[in-house]
Amino acid sequence: MFTGIVETTGRIATLEADQGGAGDLRLEIRLEKPLAETFNTGASVAVNGVCLTVVEHTENGFAADVSRETLDCTTLGALDVGHRVNLETAVTPVTALGGHLVSGHVDGVGSVISREEDARCVRLRIRAPNGLARYIAPKGSITVDGVSLTVNAVSESEFELNIVPHTLAVTILKAYRPGHRVNLEVDVVARYLERLLQYQPRVIS
């Protein structure tokens, strides 16, 4: 479990495809800034909002395996060596919940539609897959590439975000332009609420 508060950024150092031809890969990430807590083997880390398991601790970062399912459902398969990524370690019982509860299980891939400078902030408009639109509400929470953000407005499958200077400085969102694809995770509360409303127990006579 995560909070969507990015702790640091990193760069893809290597991408190693499975030699057996299964289609999965191992990636190594080098930190751009050190963390107080190291990435121990077996630990969970969110990479652009995708929960991965550390399989090797390296001098300047870590390595993780990415399954075919994850490659198919996220943007990780489109990354190349040198690409920057947002990083967050898993929460602990004493972690400050500054964002919102984030599982690291990406619901879908969206696309940046527009970008507009607004004083020191940036306004982004993102189009979500049609199946996710019903979970996105004005002033609700959404995770974009691992960053917990507040939705400003919603119009059908598109929603608007205001990115403040601090977030622009400590994440990779500053580089986003129209056409950029992003990992989206909707608020887990919305998913469970829908399930509760839909569930109709079968009456056994």
N, C-alpha and C positions, 0 to 999 in steps of 0.2 A: 504494500500500500504506500502511496505517495501523497504529496500535498499540491503538486503543481508549482512549487516555488523552486525555480532552477538554481542550483548551487554553483555550477560552473559550466563551462563549455569545453569541448574537446574537438579533435580532428580525427578523421578516419586515417589510420596509419597504414593498415594492410587489409586486404580482402582476400580470403583464401577459400576457393570453392572446394566442396567435398570431392576428394579424389575418387570416390566410388561412384560418382555420377548421380547421387541421390537428389541433387538440386539445392541442398542447403549450403550454408557457408559459415565461416568463422571470420569475425572482424576484430581488429585490434584498434583501440581508441587511445590516443594520447591526450592527457589533460593539458589545457592551456593555462590553467591556474591550479595550484595544489589544493587539496581538500584536507580538512582537519581529520577526517576519517578515511582510511585507505579502503580500496575495493578488495576485500578478502574473497578468496575462492568460495563459491556457493552463495555469495551475497546477491541481492537483487538491486538492479540499477535501471532507472528509466532513461532510455536513449531516444530523444525526440518523442517522448511520451510512450515508448514501447518498453515494457518490462522485460529485461533480459537477465540471465544468470551469469555471473562472472565465473569463467572456467580457468582463468589464469591471471595472476597478478603480475604486471610488468613494472619496470622501473618507473615509468612515467604515466602509467594508466592500467588498462586491463584488456582482456580478450573475452569474447562471448560468442556462443554459437547462435545462429539465427535459422530457425526451421523454415521449411517451404511454406507452411501455413502463414507464418509471420511475414515472409517475403511477399506473399500473394495479397495480404490484407493491409499492408502498411507501405510507407515510402522508403523503407530501409533498403529494398532491393535496387532502388535507383541511385543510391549513394555511390560516390567514387572516392578514391584515395584523395585526401585533402579537404573533403567536405567537412564543414563545422556542424556540430550537433549540441543540443541542450542535454545536460546531465543532472540527475537528481538521485541521491541515495534513498533507500527505503526509510520510512518513518520509524521512530522508536517510541516507547511509552512517554518519553520526555520531549519529543519533538513539538515545536510550536506549530499549530495548524493554521498557518498564515494564508493558505489558499483554500482548497476544498478537498474532500476525499477523492483521490484518483487511484484507480486500480492498475493503470498501465496496460490495460487491454483495449486496444484501439477499436473503435466502432466503425470507422470508415475513413476514407481519404477525401478531403475537400480541396478546393482550388481558390487561390486568391483572385478576386475579380477586379478589385480596384484598390489603389493606395492614394491617400491624400494627406499632405502635410497640414497639421493643425497646430500653429505655434510651435512649441517644443515637442508636441505629441505627433503620433501618426494614426490616422484612421484607416483601418483595413476592412474591406468587404469580402466575405468568403462565401462561396457556394458549397453547401453540404450535400451529400447524397440524399435523394428524395426520402429514403427510408428513415433518415435521422432527423429530418426537419421537425417532426412533431415533438421531439425531446428538447428543442431549443427555444427558450423563452426570454423575453426582454428582462434584463436585470438578473437573469439566471447565470449559472456558471458553466463554462465549457473549457476543455483542455485542448490547446492547439500546439502540436509538437512538444507536448510536455509542460506547457505554460498555462497555469490557471488564470483565466480571464473572465471578465464580466461582459455579458452580451448587452450592447446598447440598444439595438433594434433588430427586428426580424421581419422579413418580407418573403413569404413562401419558403423556398429552400435556401435563401440567402440571409446572412446576418452580419451586423456591423460591430466592430471592436475599436476601442480607443486604447492605444498602446502608449503608456506614460514613459517619460525619459529614462527612469531607472530600469524598466523592463527592456527598453531598447538597448541600454548600455550593457546589461548582464546576460542577455540571451541572443539568439541568432535572428530574431524577428526583424531587426533593423534592415536586413538585406532582402526582405521579401518584396517581390514585385508581382504584378498581374501575371497569372499563369503558374505561379509557384504552387506545388502540391504539398498539402499538409496533413499530418495525422490528427484525427479528431476523436476525442472521447467525451461523450455527453455525461451530464450529471447522473451518477448512479442512482440517486433518489428518484429521478424521473423514470428510469427503466423499471425499478421495483414497483413504483406507483402504478404504472401501466399494467403490469402483471397482476397486481392486486385487484384492479378494476375489471380486468378481463376474466379472471378466474371464476368459473362457475362449477362448484362441486357437483358431482353426479349423485343424484338421489337414488338410493337403493331401497326399493319397496319390499 
